[in-house]
Amino acid sequence: MTQHPYSHALNKAAELICSADSILITAGAGMGVDSGLPDFRGDDGFWRAYPALRRAGLSFIDMASPIHFQKTPHRAWGFYGHRLAMYRETEPHEGFYILRDIAARLEHGAFVFTSNVDGHFGKAGFDDSRMVECHGSIHYLQCLNTCQSEVWPATNFTPQVDEQRCELLNDTPVCPYCSGIARPNILMFNDWDWVEARSEQQHHALGLWRRKVRAPVVIELGAGTALPTIRYFGEQQRVPLIRINLREAQGHHRKEIVSLPMRALDALTSLHGALDGRGFF
């Protein structure tokens, strides 16, 4: 029988989980790729998904700015409306459910810390009260002019997008307080008006959970170095860390990091097998 090329790392990761009382799941954009979500790594990947923005010479960084909601709101909502519809339609991959299965067998379960705005951890059944979406969520809206420090669900907004032109065809969502344009409650570049109230509540809940657990292990998934928020957060916990990243699995000077240079779904499936072999399930 052929041995898994990363069997040593997988067994070490399984050992860390078996010794833990909880898992802190830290996830970046690489977690969503196995669900079929586009990889915006570099302009080429972004422009393959949005050819109209290539023609306009607009990069992901250009579009991830609140200024477009002021200047060209139907184009801005063409981009974010398409993403909202895509995230609603796409099902989370099996790796999310493997993580849930692992967490269910630990005393204090799991807490999620993610930069992803797609809402897929919640869609996969993770407890909303145990989640930090540090860049916000596309499934919540706020006033573009921040007339109130409030956010509300985007449930009643169904975007209709001309994908060839990347433009919203129906009316933009509006603020229920001032009737001005609403925007996603997502932290963008040069964004001084992001309403942090929801994120602050999530961070508070994480702090309470973190003080309660005694022996957590961090499982980091698809968090790169280009925007290292997730990596830094996990490393700052000073607890054992399992790093799953196909392109950037390199460790850290700390010894208690286990590196798995694999895609999230492949790694979690293999880790499930290693845990099963130890009688974890």
Rosetta blueprint (number, residue, H / E / L):
1 M L
2 T L
3 Q L
4 H L
5 P L
6 Y L
7 S H
8 H H
9 A H
10 L H
11 N H
12 K H
13 A H
14 A H
15 E H
16 L H
17 I H
18 C H
19 S L
20 A L
21 D L
22 S E
23 I E
24 L E
25 I E
26 T E
27 A E
28 G L
29 A L
30 G H
31 M H
32 G H
33 V H
34 D L
35 S L
36 G L
37 L L
38 P L
39 D L
40 F L
41 R L
42 G H
43 D H
44 D H
45 G H
46 F H
47 W H
48 R H
49 A H
50 Y L
51 P H
52 A H
53 L H
54 R H
55 R H
56 A L
57 G L
58 L L
59 S L
60 F H
61 I H
62 D H
63 M H
64 A L
65 S L
66 P L
67 I H
68 H H
69 F H
70 Q H
71 K H
72 T L
73 P H
74 H H
75 R H
76 A H
77 W H
78 G H
79 F H
80 Y H
81 G H
82 H H
83 R H
84 L H
85 A H
86 M H
87 Y H
88 R H
89 E H
90 T L
91 E L
92 P L
93 H L
94 E H
95 G H
96 F H
97 Y H
98 I H
99 L H
100 R H
101 D H
102 I H
103 A H
104 A L
105 R L
106 L L
107 E L
108 H L
109 G L
110 A E
111 F E
112 V E
113 F E
114 T E
115 S L
116 N L
117 V L
118 D L
119 G L
120 H H
121 F H
122 G H
123 K H
124 A L
125 G L
126 F L
127 D L
128 D H
129 S H
130 R H
131 M E
132 V E
133 E E
134 C L
135 H L
136 G E
137 S E
138 I E
139 H E
140 Y E
141 L E
142 Q E
143 C E
144 L L
145 N L
146 T L
147 C L
148 Q L
149 S L
150 E L
151 V E
152 W E
153 P E
154 A L
155 T L
156 N L
157 F L
158 T L
159 P L
160 Q L
161 V E
162 D E
163 E L
164 Q L
165 R L
166 C L
167 E E
168 L E
169 L L
170 N L
171 D L
172 T L
173 P L
174 V E
175 C L
176 P L
177 Y L
178 C L
179 S L
180 G L
181 I E
182 A E
183 R E
184 P E
185 N E
186 I E
187 L L
188 M L
189 F L
190 N L
191 D L
192 W L
193 D L
194 W L
195 V L
196 E L
197 A H
198 R H
199 S H
200 E H
201 Q H
202 Q H
203 H H
204 H H
205 A H
206 L H
207 G H
208 L H
209 W H
210 R H
211 R H
212 K H
213 V L
214 R L
215 A L
216 P E
217 V E
218 V E
219 I E
220 E E
221 L E
222 G L
223 A L
224 G L
225 T L
226 A L
227 L L
228 P L
229 T H
230 I H
231 R H
232 Y H
233 F H
234 G H
235 E H
236 Q H
237 Q L
238 R L
239 V L
240 P L
241 L E
242 I E
243 R E
244 I E
245 N L
246 L L
247 R L
248 E L
249 A L
250 Q L
251 G L
252 H L
253 H L
254 R L
255 K L
256 E L
257 I E
258 V E
259 S E
260 L E
261 P L
262 M L
263 R L
264 A H
265 L H
266 D H
267 A H
268 L H
269 T H
270 S H
271 L H
272 H H
273 G H
274 A H
275 L H
276 D H
277 G H
278 R L
279 G L
280 F L
281 F L
